[in-house]
Amino acid sequence: MFKKLLGLLAVIGTIFGAMAGAKKSKELKELEGKIDESKKEEKDVETKIAKLEKNKKKNKKEIMKKLIVMLALFGFIYSQDKVYTFTEEEVTNMANKVKDLQTQVEEQTEQISIYDELMKKYENQAQIDSMLISFKTQQVDILKDREVLYEKQIKLVKPKWYENKWLYFTYGVIATSVSVKLAGEIVD
């Protein structure tokens, strides 16, 4: 009777150990899957960030070109001297100046359109920057989630007190010695 009870306990212990190992391996696979998903999400965010940074550099170059053109136009517009006498010759000069001023007005309207275009580009740049910040925060959140998953994985991989090899060794020694002793008693 005692032999049967020990045999039954050994079978129950083996089944319990197998179930615990299967549960742990299933949880490890789930965690590894979640970690892989977070790595994929991080790669997607990194590609989006790279695209935004490339667009940002392109917009900066265009803005600088427009600013240089505007500064050159202002240099040509405001470098003229003004005349204050009103002789007939000066009146014709004033008429010419009026024509020049009309061309300047046209140039200034062109500059205003350039300014409007620059404002749109700056607004676009601000939007890109805000998206970049959003993606960076998303990336930080993904990495924090991954850290939590790694901590869970470490807890699962770390053996529990009852999974100690010395404890199993002791159980094996006890089971073997008891079975040898019982076999010896049966033989006698």
Phi, psi and omega in degrees: 000317180296322178297316181296320179296317177295319178298317178296318177297321178295318179295316180298317178299318179296316180296316179299316178297319179294319180294318179296319179294320179294318179297317181294318181293326177295315179296322178297318179296320178297316179296319179296322176297316178296321179295318178298319178298318180293327177294320178297316178299320180296320179296319178299315180296320180296321178294321178296320179296318180298318179297317180295320179294323178296316178296324180297315179297319180297315180296322179298318179297316180295319180297317180296320178299315181295320179296320179296317179297317180295318179297321178295318179296318177297324179297321179286326185287314188263013181265006183271148177272155181252143181250138184244000178265156187237054173280173182299320178297321180290328178295317177296323176297321179295323178297318177296321179296322178299318177298317178298319179295324177297319177294325177295321178299317178298317178296321180291323175296324176295319178296321178297319177295324176295319177299316179299318178297318178297320178298318178297320179293321177296320177297318177298318179297319179296320178295318178297318179297318180293322176295321179298315178297319179298316180293323178296317178294323176297320179296319178297318179297319179298317180294324177295317178298319179296323178298317178297318179297320178296321178296319177297320180296320179296318179297322180288323183285326181294126184291146177281172182295327182277357177260022182286134182293329179289326177294316177296321178299316180297317177300318180296317179297315180296314180298318180293315182294322179294316180293324177294318180296316179293321179294323178294322178290324179292320181293321181287000000 
